[in-house]
């Protein structure tokens, strides 16, 4: 079978030298070796700085190069490069040839795999608040922050309008991604949400709507009191259990687990949505979301049809043609 791949990239001659230096930590400016490939990361950094116009004030870091696999891009290794300045980070992926003479910028796809398979594999939604039909053809995962004004705006679109438009075709999962350095009550709100979800999934979504509605009233100092006052009105919640949970380590670990998944996905802003693995960052209009969902539904149907298209039933002696309902 022919192995095919698509490269969405810019290819350039890097003119990087090879060196026999021992493996290093993978940081820029040192030589790094993996599976017999030796890269001059100092030369690679210089080239990338020129390509992206990153001045010396940008701090550059690189991951260890990782093999792409012989079936995907033979002879190349992947190097993820980050440039940081003023608290902001930009990330790029490069594929470097074994002789260090060619660099590919961008992503490499295997047409036998979903183009978003890497993201799908990282999106672990076990024991996360959800809406919709389990096993629906479209899975929407929302990374959100209860103090983020853009998350409040998008929550109404996704939570109500999108789910109403596709009641049987979309399953929505909520993932916590509090941004602590600018949102002081977000993590506390996330912990309370986890405690409420532990008792009742529907109660979580009611809390989700309530806290976004009252977002402007919340502070790190008054969050706990206001959240408990709210919870007293939910007949599905046991206040004694909620009090114990709010002081426990478990919900904090669950929030941190969600954040770790977001970090692995290199989330840079909230809200961030993944629709069947397809990343959409920031506030997205309902019509744009519907367009993506409809595309994914059509794609799922086409894939199923393609899988079933070529089955052949042979007419054996003594058997009636398919669909005749009787045997000869």
Secondary structure, 3 states (H helix, E strand, C coil): CCCCEEEEEEEEECCCCCCCCCCCCCCCCCEEEECCEEEEHHHHHHHHHHHHCCCCCCEEEECCCEECCCCCCCCEEEEEEEEEECCEEEEEEEEEECCCCEEEEEEEEECCCCCCHHHHHHCCCCCCCEEECCCCCEEEEEEECCCCHHHHHHHHHHHHHHHHHCCCCEEEEEEECCCCCCCCCHHHHHHHHHHHHHHCHHHHHHHHHHHHHCHHHCCCCCHHHHHHHHHCCCCCCCHHHHHHHHCCCHHHHHHHHHHHHHHHCCCCCCCEEEECCEEEECCCCHHHHHHHHHHHHHHHHHHHHHHHCCCCCCCCCCCCCCCCCCCC
